[in-house]
Amino acid sequence: MMKRFLQELIRRQLRAGTVHRDRSVTAAAKKMHLRQPAVTLQIRNLQTLAGR
């Protein structure tokens, strides 16, 4: 269970890093073959996990 949680956390961090590098959620979503709302939601979830 913990391994799966950590894998998902790493995926989310990588996506957040892509957004940070591209400075655009839309551009990052295109690169990851995802839709912008999905990436935004994952970033919000990551921020919640980080306590922000």
Secondary structure, DSSP 8 states (H G I E B T S, - for coil): -HHHHHHHHHHHHHHHHHHHHHT-HHHHHHHTT--HHHHHHHHHHHHHHHT-
